[in-house]
Amino acid sequence: MLTRIDHVGIACRDLDATVAFYRKTFGFEVFHEEVNEDQGIREAMLRINGTDDGGASYLQLMEPTRPDCVVARFLERHGEGVHHIAFGSADVADALAGAVAAGVTPVIDGLRTGSMGSLVTFLHPKDCHGVLTELVQARAVDRPDETTPEAPIGSDA
Amino acid sequence: MLTRIDHVGIACRDLDATVAFYRKTFGFEVFHEEVNEDQGIREAMLRINGTDDGGASYLQLMEPTRPDCVVARFLERHGEGVHHIAFGSADVADALAGAVAAGVTPVIDGLRTGSMGSLVTFLHPKDCHGVLTELVQARAVDRPDETTPEAPIGSDA
């Protein structure tokens, strides 16, 4: 049902400096950048490898765009570091239903738009041994119920 | 140089309970278990997906075996949660040299044996925007300088 580590989300204070760090130190390049107003973040996706389900694994670097967003509060409490792990599924609604049936509480109601036009939900860390866990369904270009109007630049979803 | 997210390391208080959580909630199964006396951990590797460099991505669940180990101290300070991210390389010594040349400080001197007979090193989180970063070279069965005598059960490295 969950077929890949889709990404690891990392909270940072300065997106450009963090992107520069990963490029200089490890050679990772930016695959995609966007602002998610809903989540209050500016983000860069660094594509690390392809996965055998036809997707890919990324680092998601996130800088808050406002002081009251989740990532800003995380930075206040914990400083920079890993914020969440995201697992990819071909059917995020089904994956969510399975997790809820197993006793896990979602952080949000229903599904939201994540990076690169994906559909996402988040599961509460208290139910997941301390790990804020995201479930992701990559954007299908021809998905009939697609709600994101434009294809993200550089998206392979 | 770094060609995959090799694993995400997660600190937990009760390995068996955490394994049971991931199995029940997401269907992830244990690929490999071992005790690393050097690091003071009992660990389970859950294989999530294959990667396009010929390797795989795992969750590494880690329970401390003694109160003075790194993971036990992490649990005291932070509770359960993500402890580190590990990137895979075909040549970990070369990847380490590149990171050091970029100004990053290793946590340990030289290379150690990690999960499933791999060679690993760790980079200091203060130099990596808050992320304890591991570099991993998977065990090659015919590696001439192999120092781990027995092949790990279930290893695909």
Interface residues (C-beta under 8 A of the other chain):
Chain A: M1 L2 T3 R4 I5 V8 I10 A11 C12 T18 F21 K24 T25 F26 G27 F28 I48 N49 G50 T51 D52 D53 S57 L59 H78 G79 E80 G81 V82 I85 F87 A95 G98 A99 A102 G103 V104 P125 C128 H129 G130 V131
Chain B: M1 L2 T3 R4 I5 V8 I10 A11 C12 T18 F21 K24 T25 F26 G27 F28 I48 N49 G50 T51 D52 D53 S57 L59 H78 G79 E80 G81 V82 I85 F87 A95 G98 A99 A102 G103 V104 P125 C128 H129 G130 V131
